[in-house]
Amino acid sequence: MAEIKDPENAIIIELKDGPVVIELLTEIAPKHCERMKELARAGLYDNVAFHRVIEGFMAQTGDVANANMEKGWNPRMAGTGGSDLPNLPAEFSRIPHDRGTIGAARSSNPNSANSQFFINFKDNHFLNGQYTVYGRVISGMEHVDKIARGEPPANPDRMISVKVAADA
C-alpha cells in the first residue's frame, strides 16, 4: 500500500482482491471530497456494488440507495439512486480524467452528483470539463482492473468496506 500523506483526505476501499487507496483532491473539489468522507464514515458505501463496469472505460459504484448487496441489491434500479443528502454542484477543474482518477457520476444535469462515482480504467479525456474529478487512486489500481464487467455485471463486485484512512 502507498504511503498516505494526509490520512484525513484519503479513502481506503477494500475490494475482494485487496485495498485501493484514493487521495482526495480537496483543493479542487471540496464539496465532493467532503461528501465521500461523510458517506464513508456513515458506513453507507460498505457492500455497495459496482453496477456499471465498462471494459476500457470505467467502473461505477456508489448507489447507496439501490446497490447495497446486503440490503437489497436491485440490478434494475442500480445506478438510479443516491443518498438522502442534497445533490452537489459541479466542481469542474482542469484536472484531466486520467487512468485512476475518481469522477462524480451524475445525470445530464451537471449539478446532480450525489453519492455515485466512477474510477477511470484509462485516460478518458473526452470527459474533461464535464464531470467533476475529486480523487485519484494512489495504490491498488491492479485490484480495480479486476472488477467484474457488465451493466450490471452478472456477479458484481462490491466495495466490502470504505473508510477514511484517518479512521482505519
C-alpha positions as CSV (number, residue, x, y, z in Angstrom):
1,M,0.0,0.0,0.0
2,A,1.2,3.5,-0.8
3,E,2.3,5.9,1.9
4,I,-0.7,8.1,2.8
5,K,0.5,11.7,3.3
6,D,-2.8,13.1,4.6
7,P,-4.9,10.3,6.2
8,E,-7.9,12.7,6.8
9,N,-8.1,13.2,3.0
10,A,-7.6,9.6,1.8
11,I,-10.1,6.8,1.4
12,I,-9.4,3.1,1.6
13,I,-11.8,0.9,-0.3
14,E,-11.5,-2.8,0.5
15,L,-12.2,-4.9,-2.6
16,K,-12.1,-8.7,-2.9
17,D,-8.6,-8.6,-4.3
18,G,-7.2,-6.1,-1.9
19,P,-7.2,-2.4,-0.8
20,V,-7.5,0.6,-3.0
21,V,-6.2,3.9,-1.7
22,I,-7.7,7.1,-3.0
23,E,-6.1,10.5,-2.5
24,L,-8.9,13.1,-2.3
25,L,-8.3,16.4,-4.2
26,T,-9.8,18.7,-1.5
27,E,-8.5,21.9,-3.0
28,I,-10.0,21.0,-6.4
29,A,-13.4,19.7,-5.3
30,P,-14.0,20.3,-1.6
31,K,-17.8,19.5,-1.6
32,H,-17.4,16.2,-3.4
33,C,-14.5,15.2,-1.1
34,E,-16.4,16.0,2.0
35,R,-19.5,14.0,0.7
36,M,-17.3,10.9,0.1
37,K,-15.9,11.1,3.6
38,E,-19.3,11.7,5.1
39,L,-20.8,8.7,3.4
40,A,-17.7,6.5,4.2
41,R,-17.9,7.5,7.9
42,A,-21.6,6.6,8.0
43,G,-20.9,3.2,6.5
44,L,-23.2,3.8,3.6
45,Y,-20.7,2.7,0.9
46,D,-20.0,-0.6,2.6
47,N,-21.2,-3.6,0.5
48,V,-22.3,-1.4,-2.5
49,A,-22.0,-3.0,-5.9
50,F,-20.1,-1.8,-8.9
51,H,-23.2,-1.7,-11.0
52,R,-21.8,-0.3,-14.3
53,V,-18.3,-1.5,-15.4
54,I,-17.3,-1.0,-19.0
55,E,-14.1,-2.6,-20.3
56,G,-11.6,0.1,-21.4
57,F,-13.6,2.9,-19.8
58,M,-14.6,2.9,-16.1
59,A,-16.1,1.2,-13.1
60,Q,-19.1,2.9,-11.5
61,T,-20.4,2.4,-7.9
62,G,-21.8,4.4,-5.0
63,D,-25.6,4.0,-5.4
64,V,-26.2,3.7,-1.7
65,A,-30.0,3.5,-2.2
66,N,-30.3,0.7,-4.7
67,A,-27.0,-1.2,-4.9
68,N,-26.2,-2.4,-1.4
69,M,-25.6,-6.1,-1.9
70,E,-26.6,-6.9,1.7
71,K,-29.7,-4.7,1.9
72,G,-31.5,-5.5,-1.3
73,W,-29.3,-5.3,-4.4
74,N,-31.6,-4.3,-7.2
75,P,-29.9,-4.7,-10.6
76,R,-32.7,-2.9,-12.5
77,M,-32.6,0.1,-10.2
78,A,-28.9,0.2,-9.5
79,G,-27.4,3.5,-10.8
80,T,-30.6,5.4,-10.3
81,G,-30.2,6.5,-6.7
82,G,-28.0,8.3,-4.2
83,S,-28.0,9.3,-0.6
84,D,-30.7,11.3,1.2
85,L,-28.4,14.3,1.1
86,P,-28.8,17.2,-1.4
87,N,-27.2,16.9,-4.8
88,L,-23.8,18.6,-5.2
89,P,-23.0,21.5,-7.5
90,A,-20.4,20.7,-10.2
91,E,-16.8,21.4,-9.2
92,F,-15.2,21.3,-12.7
93,S,-11.5,21.8,-13.0
94,R,-8.6,21.4,-15.4
95,I,-7.6,18.1,-13.8
96,P,-7.9,15.5,-16.6
97,H,-9.8,12.2,-16.4
98,D,-6.6,10.1,-16.4
99,R,-6.4,6.4,-15.6
100,G,-7.1,6.0,-11.9
101,T,-8.9,9.3,-11.3
102,I,-12.2,9.4,-9.5
103,G,-15.1,11.2,-11.2
104,A,-18.5,12.1,-9.9
105,A,-21.3,10.2,-11.6
106,R,-24.4,12.3,-12.4
107,S,-27.4,12.7,-14.7
108,S,-27.5,15.0,-17.7
109,N,-27.7,17.9,-15.1
110,P,-24.1,18.9,-14.2
111,N,-25.3,19.7,-10.7
112,S,-26.9,16.3,-9.9
113,A,-23.9,14.4,-8.4
114,N,-24.7,12.8,-5.1
115,S,-23.1,9.6,-3.9
116,Q,-22.1,7.7,-7.1
117,F,-18.6,7.8,-8.5
118,F,-16.5,6.1,-11.1
119,I,-12.9,5.1,-11.4
120,N,-11.3,5.5,-14.9
121,F,-9.6,2.4,-16.3
122,K,-7.8,4.5,-18.8
123,D,-7.3,8.1,-19.8
124,N,-10.8,9.4,-20.7
125,H,-10.1,12.9,-21.7
126,F,-13.4,13.3,-23.6
127,L,-14.9,13.7,-20.1
128,N,-12.7,16.6,-19.2
129,G,-14.6,19.7,-18.0
130,Q,-17.9,17.8,-18.0
131,Y,-17.6,15.6,-14.8
132,T,-16.0,16.6,-11.5
133,V,-12.7,14.9,-10.8
134,Y,-12.2,14.7,-7.0
135,G,-9.6,12.0,-6.3
136,R,-7.0,9.6,-7.7
137,V,-6.0,6.1,-7.0
138,I,-2.5,6.1,-5.4
139,S,-2.4,2.4,-4.6
140,G,-4.3,-0.7,-5.6
141,M,-5.2,0.1,-9.2
142,E,-4.4,-3.5,-10.1
143,H,-7.4,-4.5,-7.9
144,V,-9.7,-2.0,-9.7
145,D,-8.6,-3.6,-13.0
146,K,-10.1,-7.0,-11.8
147,I,-13.6,-5.7,-11.1
148,A,-16.2,-7.7,-12.9
149,R,-17.5,-6.1,-16.1
150,G,-21.1,-5.6,-17.1
151,E,-24.1,-3.1,-17.0
152,P,-24.8,-4.6,-14.4
153,P,-22.3,-7.4,-14.1
154,A,-23.9,-10.9,-13.7
155,N,-22.0,-11.3,-10.5
156,P,-21.0,-7.8,-9.4
157,D,-18.1,-7.0,-7.3
158,R,-18.7,-4.7,-4.3
159,M,-16.9,-2.3,-2.1
160,I,-16.5,-4.5,1.0
161,S,-15.7,-1.5,3.2
162,V,-14.9,2.2,2.6
163,K,-13.1,4.1,5.3
164,V,-11.4,7.4,5.7
165,A,-7.7,6.5,6.2
166,A,-7.5,8.5,9.4
167,D,-10.3,6.3,10.9
168,A,-8.9,2.9,9.7
